[in-house]
Amino acid sequence: MTATTDLTVLSAEAPSLVQSVDWLAIAPVVITAAVGLVVLVADLFLAERHKPALGWISVAGLAVATATLLPLRAGDRATFCLTGDPEACSYFADHFTLVIQFLVLAGALVTALLSVTAVRDTRMPAGEYWFLLLSSAAGAALLPASRDLATLIVALEVASLPAFALVGMRRGDRLSSEAALKFFLSSVTATAVSLMGVSFVYAATGSLHLTQVADRLEDVPGQLDTLAMAGVALTLVGFAFKTAAVPFHFWVPDTYVGAPLPIAGYLSVIGKAVGFTGLILVTVIAFPAYSDIWGPALAVLAALTMTLGNAAALRQSPDRPNSAVRLLAWSSVGQAGYLLVPIAAAAYSGRDQIGSTVAYALMYAAVNLGAFAVAALVARTKPLHRISDYRGLYAERPLAALSLGFFLLCLAGLPPGIIGLFAKVTVFRSAVDAGLGWLAVVMAINVVIALYYYLRWTALLFRTPEGAQTRTRAPWPVAAAIVVTAITAVVLSGAPELILRVTSGSLFAQ
């Protein structure tokens, strides 16, 4: 009797090892992953003629997952917390998480709309395609909520691994296979480098939770300082691969050319968001103690990335096959340089600068996906993806031409694409406020360089067409994707303060 009483007392005094789960907080990720499993299982039982239904199930699932962000808009939820330290949680649904999850899920929804027609026309295996797309989107949605290094790496790989297969989904296509291989090798290298960096950081701090890592890096023993510094550097190099920052950008143009066009658009937006989200989390939350190392390094990377990306885009010949996709690919590298600027600035003037990167990412997501949507429409009659194929598009498809022209002007930062100008000014201001005047000058020069190739393509849309025009009816999912992105870009250009309101102030719960 006494032994039983002693055990009861001990169990009452011992802390519980069972973590509570906030199902509403993780609903966007869980719903996306669950729909992916439903699609995979349903594919086993559906007849071939019913396989298109899998696409619409995926579209509906992504729409529902996006809608579940509304009850979380307060940004005050956390789950999977340590029982001994309630402040150390693995999953935070703060404002930063919600904004990036909206970007990811809404971007995946637009990609799904473009894919409905692409999967049918190219006869790609529907079940595998939709399962991989939803799996990648679930990983990408998990990543911004991750607040420990283990969850961060797992989310990164869940987002990346399905993307390899999606890039190589066109079986028998040499370009597709080559693109998948290059993407795979670069991503595996990045993961290996990141894991080594994370292991060094864990050895130096004894923790994987970002907030605890930040606290312990403030006072690292002298004999572990070199190890911690190496861990920080290797972790950053791994994420630089994912963001396609120079010199880790070599896989981008060939991967975009070889991938199905909707997946190229997906990688240019969601793939890039994944890399930048991870980079933001490890720098401003986990490694602020080493800001004197990663701040200057990211500033140099930003300058190199925007310069090389814009210079390569400038050299694209309009008559070369795949020149349109290559221009968008190199343009995305240049845009990555702009996105790096506020992260570098955060090392000098505080984490609130991160709002500029988030604001720019929201603008870029809408207009770049819109540009790929128009490219998908043009490719139905002109599959060589040449810039010259867009000559006289206004005479053939006025609304598509106007939409693409608007998207390109937004990317260039010219009126009436006010949202593009607003985003660039926001990023420029973050560099100036941080005392990075030289980086602001480099950015200004690159913006001027980019004007040439964006305006050259825009002018081509309204020139007199050469030869007979072949017009086919636009599939309504592709038309819907163009309309949604165009309306979003127009609304944001009319009221850019909407993005400023979302991204101003502190985005992080702690």
C-alpha positions in Angstrom: 0.0 0.0 0.0 2.8 2.3 0.9 4.7 1.6 -2.4 1.6 2.3 -4.4 1.1 5.6 -2.6 4.7 6.6 -3.2 4.4 5.8 -6.9 1.2 7.9 -7.1 2.9 10.9 -5.5 6.0 10.6 -7.8 3.8 10.5 -10.9 1.9 13.5 -9.8 5.1 15.5 -9.2 6.8 14.5 -12.4 6.2 16.7 -15.4 4.1 15.3 -18.2 6.1 14.2 -21.3 3.0 14.3 -23.5 2.8 17.4 -25.8 -0.5 19.0 -26.5 -1.5 19.5 -30.1 -3.4 22.5 -31.4 -5.2 21.0 -34.4 -6.5 24.3 -35.7 -3.0 25.7 -35.8 -1.7 22.9 -37.9 -4.9 22.5 -40.0 -3.5 24.1 -43.3 -0.6 21.7 -43.4 -2.6 18.6 -42.3 -5.4 19.2 -44.8 -3.0 19.6 -47.7 -1.1 16.4 -46.7 -4.4 14.5 -46.1 -5.8 15.5 -49.5 -2.5 14.3 -51.1 -3.0 10.9 -49.5 -6.6 10.8 -50.6 -5.6 11.5 -54.2 -2.9 8.8 -54.1 -5.3 6.2 -52.8 -8.2 7.3 -55.1 -5.9 6.9 -58.1 -5.7 3.2 -57.4 -9.4 2.7 -57.9 -10.4 5.3 -60.5 -10.8 4.3 -64.1 -8.6 6.2 -66.5 -11.5 8.3 -67.8 -12.2 9.5 -64.3 -8.6 10.6 -63.5 -9.2 14.3 -64.2 -11.3 14.3 -61.1 -8.1 14.0 -59.1 -7.1 17.4 -60.2 -10.3 19.0 -59.1 -10.0 17.2 -55.7 -6.6 18.8 -55.4 -7.8 22.2 -56.3 -10.6 22.0 -53.7 -8.2 20.7 -51.1 -5.8 23.6 -51.6 -8.7 26.1 -51.5 -9.9 24.6 -48.2 -6.4 24.6 -46.7 -6.0 28.3 -47.7 -9.4 29.1 -46.1 -8.3 27.6 -42.8 -5.8 30.5 -42.4 -8.7 32.8 -41.6 -9.4 31.5 -38.0 -5.7 31.9 -37.3 -5.3 35.5 -38.4 -4.7 36.6 -34.8 -1.2 35.0 -35.1 -1.1 33.9 -31.5 -0.9 30.1 -31.6 1.9 27.7 -30.9 2.0 23.9 -30.4 4.4 21.0 -29.9 6.1 22.9 -27.1 8.6 21.5 -24.6 6.9 20.4 -21.4 9.8 21.8 -19.4 9.9 25.1 -21.3 6.6 26.2 -22.7 8.3 29.1 -24.6 10.3 26.6 -26.8 7.8 25.3 -29.4 8.4 23.5 -32.6 5.4 25.1 -34.4 4.3 28.7 -34.3 1.3 30.1 -36.2 2.4 33.7 -35.9 1.9 36.4 -38.5 5.1 35.5 -40.4 3.9 31.9 -40.7 0.4 32.9 -41.8 1.6 35.3 -44.5 4.1 32.8 -46.0 1.5 29.9 -45.7 -1.0 32.1 -47.7 1.7 32.7 -50.3 2.5 29.0 -50.6 -1.0 27.6 -50.6 -2.5 30.3 -52.9 0.5 29.9 -55.2 0.0 26.1 -55.2 -3.7 26.7 -56.0 -2.8 28.7 -59.1 -0.3 26.1 -60.0 -3.0 23.4 -59.7 -5.3 25.4 -62.0 -2.6 25.5 -64.6 -1.8 21.8 -64.1 -5.3 20.6 -64.7 -4.9 21.2 -68.5 -1.2 20.4 -68.6 -1.6 16.9 -67.0 -4.3 16.0 -69.5 -2.6 17.3 -72.6 0.9 15.8 -71.9 -0.5 12.6 -70.5 1.4 12.7 -67.3 0.4 10.2 -64.6 -2.4 12.1 -62.8 -2.3 10.3 -59.4 1.5 10.7 -59.0 1.5 14.3 -60.2 -1.2 15.5 -57.8 0.2 13.6 -54.9 3.7 15.0 -55.4 2.4 18.6 -55.9 0.3 18.4 -52.7 3.1 16.8 -50.7 5.5 19.5 -51.8 2.9 22.2 -50.9 2.4 20.6 -47.4 6.2 20.7 -46.8 6.4 24.3 -48.0 3.5 25.3 -45.7 5.1 23.6 -42.7 8.4 25.3 -43.1 7.5 28.9 -42.0 5.9 27.5 -38.9 9.0 25.4 -38.0 10.9 26.7 -34.9 13.4 24.0 -34.4 16.2 23.0 -36.7 15.1 19.4 -37.1 11.5 20.3 -38.2 13.0 23.0 -40.4 15.2 20.5 -42.3 12.3 17.9 -42.5 10.0 20.5 -43.9 12.6 21.6 -46.4 13.0 18.1 -47.7 9.3 17.4 -47.8 9.0 20.5 -50.0 12.0 19.6 -52.2 11.9 15.8 -52.7 8.6 15.7 -54.6 9.7 18.6 -56.7 12.5 16.5 -58.2 10.0 14.0 -59.5 7.6 16.8 -60.7 10.5 18.3 -62.8 11.2 14.9 -64.4 7.5 14.0 -64.8 7.6 14.2 -68.7 8.9 10.6 -69.3 11.1 10.2 -72.3 11.9 13.9 -72.5 15.7 14.4 -72.4 15.5 18.0 -71.2 13.1 17.0 -68.4 15.4 14.1 -67.2 18.4 16.4 -67.3 16.7 19.1 -65.4 15.5 16.7 -62.7 19.0 15.3 -62.3 20.6 18.8 -62.0 17.9 19.9 -59.5 18.4 16.7 -57.5 22.2 16.9 -57.3 22.1 20.6 -56.3 19.4 20.1 -53.7 21.0 17.0 -52.2 24.3 18.9 -51.9 22.5 21.8 -50.2 20.8 19.4 -47.7 24.1 17.6 -46.9 25.8 21.0 -46.2 22.8 22.2 -44.1 22.7 19.0 -42.0 26.4 19.3 -41.3 25.9 22.9 -40.2 22.9 22.0 -38.0 24.9 19.2 -36.4 27.8 21.6 -35.6 25.3 24.1 -34.1 23.7 21.4 -32.0 27.1 20.3 -30.8 27.9 23.8 -29.7 24.6 24.7 -28.1 22.9 21.4 -27.1 19.6 22.4 -28.5 17.6 22.4 -31.8 14.9 25.0 -30.9 15.7 28.3 -32.6 15.1 30.5 -29.5 17.3 28.3 -27.3 20.0 28.2 -30.0 19.9 32.0 -30.1 20.3 32.3 -26.3 23.1 29.8 -26.1 25.1 31.2 -29.0 25.3 34.5 -27.1 27.6 32.7 -24.6 29.4 29.9 -26.4 32.5 28.5 -24.6 35.8 29.6 -26.3 36.7 26.1 -27.4 33.4 25.7 -29.2 33.3 29.1 -30.9 35.0 27.9 -34.1 32.6 25.0 -34.3 29.6 27.2 -33.8 30.9 29.7 -36.4 31.4 26.9 -38.9 27.9 25.5 -38.2 26.3 28.9 -38.9 28.3 29.3 -42.1 27.4 25.8 -43.4 23.7 26.2 -42.5 23.6 29.5 -44.5 25.4 28.0 -47.5 22.8 25.2 -47.6 19.9 27.6 -47.7 21.7 29.8 -50.2 21.5 26.8 -52.6 17.7 26.7 -52.1 17.3 30.4 -52.8 19.3 30.1 -56.1 21.7 32.8 -54.8 25.0 33.2 -56.8 27.1 31.1 -57.0 24.6 28.4 -56.2 22.2 29.2 -59.0 23.5 27.0 -61.9 20.6 24.6 -61.8 17.9 27.2 -62.3 17.6 27.9 -66.1 17.9 24.3 -67.2 15.5 23.1 -64.5 12.9 25.6 -65.5 13.2 24.7 -69.2 13.0 21.0 -68.6 10.1 21.1 -66.1 6.4 21.2 -67.1 5.6 24.9 -67.3 3.3 25.0 -64.3 6.0 23.4 -62.2 8.5 25.9 -63.5 6.2 28.6 -62.2 5.8 26.7 -58.9 9.5 26.5 -58.4 10.0 30.2 -59.2 7.6 31.3 -56.5 7.0 28.5 -53.9 10.4 27.0 -54.3 12.0 30.4 -53.8 9.7 31.2 -50.8 10.8 27.9 -49.1 14.5 28.9 -49.4 14.0 32.5 -48.2 11.7 31.4 -45.3 14.4 29.0 -44.0 17.1 31.6 -44.4 15.0 34.2 -42.5 14.3 31.8 -39.6 17.9 30.7 -39.1 19.4 34.2 -39.4 17.1 36.5 -37.5 15.8 34.0 -34.9 18.5 31.4 -34.4 21.8 33.2 -35.3 21.5 36.9 -34.3 24.6 36.5 -32.2 26.6 36.0 -35.5 25.0 38.8 -37.4 28.4 40.3 -38.0 29.2 37.2 -40.1 26.0 36.5 -42.0 25.0 40.2 -42.5 28.0 41.2 -44.8 27.9 37.7 -46.4 24.3 38.1 -47.4 24.8 41.6 -48.6 27.6 40.5 -51.0 25.4 37.5 -52.1 22.5 39.9 -52.8 24.7 42.1 -55.0 26.2 39.2 -56.9 22.9 37.5 -57.4 20.9 40.5 -58.8 23.8 41.5 -61.0 24.5 38.1 -62.6 20.7 37.3 -62.9 19.9 40.5 -64.7 23.0 40.3 -66.9 22.1 36.8 -68.0 18.5 37.7 -68.7 19.7 40.6 -70.8 21.6 38.2 -73.1 18.6 36.1 -74.0 18.0 36.0 -77.8 14.3 36.4 -78.7 14.6 33.8 -81.5 16.2 31.1 -79.4 14.0 28.1 -78.4 13.0 28.3 -74.7 14.2 31.9 -74.5 11.0 33.1 -72.8 11.3 30.5 -70.0 15.1 31.2 -69.7 14.4 34.9 -69.4 11.9 34.3 -66.6 14.4 31.9 -65.0 17.3 34.4 -65.0 14.9 37.1 -64.0 13.9 35.0 -60.9 17.6 34.8 -60.0 17.8 38.6 -60.2 14.7 39.0 -58.1 16.3 36.7 -55.6 19.0 39.3 -55.1 16.4 41.9 -54.3 14.8 39.5 -51.8 18.1 39.0 -50.0 18.6 42.7 -49.4 16.3 43.1 -46.4 17.6 39.9 -44.8 21.1 41.3 -45.0 19.7 44.6 -43.6 18.2 42.8 -40.6 21.8 42.1 -39.4 22.3 45.9 -39.0 18.9 47.3 -38.0 16.8 44.6 -36.5 14.5 41.8 -37.6 11.6 44.2 -38.5 13.4 44.7 -41.8 12.2 41.2 -42.8 8.8 42.7 -43.5 10.3 44.2 -46.7 11.3 40.7 -48.0 7.8 39.4 -47.2 6.2 42.3 -49.0 8.4 41.8 -52.0 7.7 38.1 -52.0 3.9 38.6 -52.1 4.2 41.0 -55.1 6.6 38.7 -56.9 4.4 35.6 -56.3 1.3 37.2 -57.9 2.9 38.6 -61.0 5.4 35.9 -61.7 2.8 33.1 -61.5 0.7 35.3 -63.8 3.5 35.5 -66.3 3.9 31.8 -66.3 0.1 31.4 -66.7 0.2 33.5 -69.9 3.2 31.5 -71.0 1.3 28.3 -70.6 -1.5 29.7 -72.7 0.8 30.9 -75.5 2.6 27.5 -75.5 -0.6 25.7 -76.5 0.0 27.0 -80.1 3.7 27.9 -80.0 5.5 25.2 -78.0 9.0 26.5 -78.6 8.7 29.1 -75.8 10.5 31.8 -77.8 10.2 35.5 -76.8 9.6 36.2 -80.5 6.4 34.0 -80.3 4.8 36.8 -78.3 5.0 39.3 -81.1 1.6 40.7 -81.9 0.0 38.8 -79.0 -2.4 41.7 -78.5 -3.9 41.2 -81.9 -4.5 37.5 -81.2 -5.3 37.6 -77.4 -5.8 41.1 -76.2 -6.6 40.3 -72.5 -3.7 37.9 -72.3 -1.3 40.4 -73.8 -2.5 43.2 -71.5 -2.1 40.9 -68.5 1.4 39.9 -69.4 2.3 43.5 -70.1 1.1 44.4 -66.7 3.0 41.6 -65.0 6.2 42.6 -66.8 5.8 46.2 -65.8 5.2 45.1 -62.2 8.4 43.1 -62.3 10.2 46.1 -63.8 8.8 48.4 -61.1 7.1 50.8 -63.6 3.7 52.4 -63.6 0.9 51.3 -63.9 2.5 48.3 -62.0 2.6 50.4 -58.8 2.9 47.3 -56.6 6.3 46.5 -58.2 7.5 50.0 -57.7 6.2 50.0 -54.2 8.0 46.7 -53.4 11.3 47.9 -54.8 11.2 51.1 -52.9 10.5 49.2 -49.7 13.5 47.0 -50.3 15.7 50.0 -51.3 14.7 51.8 -48.1 15.6 48.8 -46.0 19.1 48.9 -47.4 19.5 52.7 -46.8 18.1 52.4 -43.3 20.6 49.7 -42.5 23.5 51.9 -43.7 24.1 49.7 -46.8 24.3 52.6 -49.2 26.6 50.7 -51.6 24.1 47.9 -51.9 21.3 50.4 -52.6 23.4 51.8 -55.4 24.0 48.3 -56.9 20.2 47.6 -56.6 19.4 50.8 -58.4 21.8 50.0 -61.3 20.3 46.5 -61.6 16.7 47.9 -61.7 17.7 50.1 -64.6 19.4 47.1 -66.4 16.2 45.0 -65.9 14.1 47.7 -67.5 15.5 46.9 -70.9 14.6 43.3 -71.2 11.2 43.7 -69.5 10.3 46.6 -71.7 11.6 44.9 -74.8 9.3 41.9 -74.2 6.4 44.2 -73.3 6.8 46.2 -76.5 6.9 43.0 -78.6 3.3 42.2 -77.4 1.9 45.2 -79.2 3.9 45.1 -82.5 2.4 44.1 -85.8 2.2 40.2 -85.9 4.2 38.3 -88.5 2.2 35.8 -90.6 -1.2 34.3 -89.9 -2.3 34.1 -86.3 -3.5 30.8 -84.9 -6.0 31.2 -82.2 -7.5 28.4 -80.1 -9.9 28.7 -77.2 -8.2 29.2 -73.9 -9.0 26.4 -71.4 -10.9 27.9 -68.6 -8.6 26.8 -65.7 -5.7 28.5 -67.5 -7.8 31.6 -68.1 -8.9 31.5 -64.4 -5.3 31.5 -63.3 -4.5 34.5 -65.5 -7.6 36.4 -64.3 -6.9 35.7 -60.6 -3.3 36.8 -60.7 -4.1 39.8 -62.9 -6.9 41.0 -60.5 -4.6 40.5 -57.5 -1.8 42.5 -59.1 -4.2 45.3 -60.1 -5.8 45.5 -56.7 -2.4 45.6 -55.0 -1.3 48.3 -57.4 -4.3 50.3 -56.5 -3.9 49.8 -52.8 -0.2 48.9 -52.0 -0.8 49.8 -48.4 -2.6 46.4 -48.0 0.7 44.6 -48.2 2.4 47.2 -46.0 -0.3 46.7 -43.3 0.3 43.0 -43.4 4.1 43.1 -43.2 4.7 46.1 -41.0 5.8 45.7 -37.4 7.0 42.5 -35.8 5.9 39.4 -37.7 7.3 36.9 -35.2 5.6 35.8 -32.0 8.9 36.1 -30.1 
